[in-house]
Amino acid sequence: MSAVAIGSSVASRASWLRRLSSQEVLLALAIVILAIVVGAINPRFLLARNLSDIFLGNAYVAVAAIGMSMVIISGNIDISVGALIGVLATISGTMAVAGYPIALSWFVPIVVGVAVMALQGAVVAYLRIPAIVVTLGMLSILKGGLISVTGGRWISDLPDSFHLSNIELFGILPMPVLIMIGATILAAIWMRNFAPGRAIYATGGNSEAARLCGISPRATIVMVFALHGFFTGIAAILFATELRVIQSTVPPNLELTIITAAVVGGVSILGGVGTVVGSTFAAILIAEIASALVFVSISPYWIRAVQGGLILLTVVADILRRRRRVAGDSR
Amino acid sequence: MTVLAAAPPERRVARWLTRHETLLAAVLIVALAILGAYNDRFLTLDNLLNQGRLMAEVGLIAMPMTFVIITGGIDLSVGSVVGLCAIALGYSWKNLGVPLPGAIVIALALGALAGFVNGLFITRVKVPPLIMTIASLALYRGFAEGVSQGRSVRGYPEWFYFMGQGDWFGAPTQLWLLGVAIVIAGVALDRTTFGRSLYAIGSNETAARFSGLPVDRIKLAVYTLSGLMAGISAWVLVSRVTTTRSDMGIGYELDVIAAVVLGGTSIFGGSGTIWGTVIGLVMIQLLKDGLALTGVKGDATIIVIGTVLIASTLLASSLQKRREFGG
């Protein structure tokens, strides 16, 4: 199974056609086509203001989806990510308001994020508790903890220099979008060309085979979770600096949106396959759909049903594709 | 489980004493005593019956969830099914003009259908249960939100509140319902071919298949049952809180799974009892209540439930180190 999967992602003789039908290209096409269609129905959708809102408001989802992709590729899952983003954003905001140096209030959440996730990874890898149980438990600990500590208060009066989106490169590319693009490219290159990155695929594809190849699946899982914590930390800062206030609640079911981005981006839920380029495209597509619903006068209350439908569609397509490929190989 | 029968009588007693459920029952009694000593309102019949009322909604779902987890699966969508069924009940009654008993039937049927769809994808397309039910968690909640457009339904007739607020022979109505569900689930799991097949599937699905068990049909039944019970739970919940909202049942999966796992059902499948789940349920409810009575706020209690979930899994797995890594 994993040999097939890895083989296909590295295959050099990948035909032109196959490359065109890859998840990343399909998603990019979907993003463009949706923009054209919705723009034709309601031209205001294509205004620079709206497009920039889509990117600025969702860069953090894309960044978090990078880490989530790694976790899923390694054969695990994390549903605590939404709650953790809420906790880290609150830490960051509280520090900024309390007068700590801005750089420190950006740095500490990343460290805490890595620590919390690495701890979960260690429990999963070394104590052999399924990731779903560990992260479900952590989700409620973090969520309950955040509401109890903050009492539901919002953080306001954030210093101006705290807001990342005020920083723009060349006057057009705001910092959050730049971070999203940079993180995606770096993570994609690292996962494709470096040994620890390849180890993630090997562990998710076939943990036993990976072990026999000299990879430590346990260490890899802890590493994956630690990295996921790193990206979660960055995502939390993007989330915290996006608006003028930080609420003590994150968008409900944020973890679902992030998992949707990773899965729709082509990360196979069976482990071993997927790219972070796909997950970033998927995050943009999901945000675009949510925005498009409003512009074609469909109630935004339907967005979660769309998300669920998208996950189901991608997963079923992935499973059927694999089944056909396996059938083709045995012929 | 089967080892028990084969062991000599004196060993049996020793094994019974060290069983997860027995240990848990002992912990429960100690916890009851401590909470009772701290707060004299705790160990009153009124309070305990009231806690039973609050426990019913999660408890009803915990029965089929025990089945699901024993087969090695999981159902994360139960909370969303509760929301979907609550909306179906309220919407079909208020907006479509269906008589209330009919609306209840529609809600239950929709719950069963939601579970059936989960089961269908899990058995036919072979979508892993975790991912399938994450997808349907989003999907079903999305339907509930989309159909209701965030509006609530209230103003049910008086008789409808009997299920959620009434008493029957001195105990809350839904507690009787839960009692019946527990007995049926317990007998089904322990004394029927269906129940024993669940253990076989959870221990080794391939072997179960080769032994001629209708694995797919059993799994389909189990997930359908899970949806149906979530529907019944929605009915009880709507009747208790007198209103219907699309955000009903959010987070139920945590409470339900925590109760089942705390009750000694292995998250890896293959072992577990209804008896254990009942103790797990009671413990979680009393923990919540005890904390509330000692002044801990509602939000903080979910911290405790999360911790209990992780800790009990850790304990259970250290008690039986037998599963392969990554399983």
Chai-1 contact restraints between the chains, C-beta under 6 A:
chainA,res_idxA,chainB,res_idxB,connection_type,confidence,min_distance_angstrom,max_distance_angstrom,comment,restraint_id
A,I129,B,T313,contact,1.0,0.0,6.0,A-B,restraint_1
A,P130,B,I267,contact,1.0,0.0,6.0,A-B,restraint_2
A,I132,B,L130,contact,1.0,0.0,6.0,A-B,restraint_3
A,V133,B,I267,contact,1.0,0.0,6.0,A-B,restraint_4
A,V133,B,T313,contact,1.0,0.0,6.0,A-B,restraint_5
A,G137,B,G306,contact,1.0,0.0,6.0,A-B,restraint_6
A,G137,B,L309,contact,1.0,0.0,6.0,A-B,restraint_7
A,G137,B,I310,contact,1.0,0.0,6.0,A-B,restraint_8
A,S140,B,L254,contact,1.0,0.0,6.0,A-B,restraint_9
A,S140,B,I302,contact,1.0,0.0,6.0,A-B,restraint_10
A,S140,B,I305,contact,1.0,0.0,6.0,A-B,restraint_11
A,S140,B,G306,contact,1.0,0.0,6.0,A-B,restraint_12
A,I141,B,I303,contact,1.0,0.0,6.0,A-B,restraint_13
A,I141,B,G306,contact,1.0,0.0,6.0,A-B,restraint_14
A,G144,B,D299,contact,1.0,0.0,6.0,A-B,restraint_15
A,G144,B,A300,contact,1.0,0.0,6.0,A-B,restraint_16
A,G144,B,I302,contact,1.0,0.0,6.0,A-B,restraint_17
A,G144,B,I303,contact,1.0,0.0,6.0,A-B,restraint_18
A,G145,B,I303,contact,1.0,0.0,6.0,A-B,restraint_19
A,I147,B,D299,contact,1.0,0.0,6.0,A-B,restraint_20
A,S148,B,D299,contact,1.0,0.0,6.0,A-B,restraint_21
A,S148,B,A300,contact,1.0,0.0,6.0,A-B,restraint_22
A,S207,B,G326,contact,1.0,0.0,6.0,A-B,restraint_23
A,L256,B,A138,contact,1.0,0.0,6.0,A-B,restraint_24
A,I269,B,I131,contact,1.0,0.0,6.0,A-B,restraint_25
A,S299,B,Q149,contact,1.0,0.0,6.0,A-B,restraint_26
A,Y301,B,E145,contact,1.0,0.0,6.0,A-B,restraint_27
A,Y301,B,G146,contact,1.0,0.0,6.0,A-B,restraint_28
A,Y301,B,Q149,contact,1.0,0.0,6.0,A-B,restraint_29
A,Y301,B,G150,contact,1.0,0.0,6.0,A-B,restraint_30
A,W302,B,G146,contact,1.0,0.0,6.0,A-B,restraint_31
A,R304,B,A138,contact,1.0,0.0,6.0,A-B,restraint_32
A,R304,B,R141,contact,1.0,0.0,6.0,A-B,restraint_33
A,R304,B,G142,contact,1.0,0.0,6.0,A-B,restraint_34
A,R304,B,E145,contact,1.0,0.0,6.0,A-B,restraint_35
A,A305,B,L139,contact,1.0,0.0,6.0,A-B,restraint_36
A,A305,B,G142,contact,1.0,0.0,6.0,A-B,restraint_37
A,A305,B,F143,contact,1.0,0.0,6.0,A-B,restraint_38
A,A305,B,G146,contact,1.0,0.0,6.0,A-B,restraint_39
A,Q307,B,A138,contact,1.0,0.0,6.0,A-B,restraint_40
A,G308,B,A135,contact,1.0,0.0,6.0,A-B,restraint_41
A,G308,B,A138,contact,1.0,0.0,6.0,A-B,restraint_42
A,G308,B,L139,contact,1.0,0.0,6.0,A-B,restraint_43
A,G308,B,G142,contact,1.0,0.0,6.0,A-B,restraint_44
A,I311,B,A135,contact,1.0,0.0,6.0,A-B,restraint_45
A,L312,B,A135,contact,1.0,0.0,6.0,A-B,restraint_46
A,V315,B,V127,contact,1.0,0.0,6.0,A-B,restraint_47
A,V315,B,I131,contact,1.0,0.0,6.0,A-B,restraint_48
A,V316,B,V125,contact,1.0,0.0,6.0,A-B,restraint_49
A,I319,B,V125,contact,1.0,0.0,6.0,A-B,restraint_50
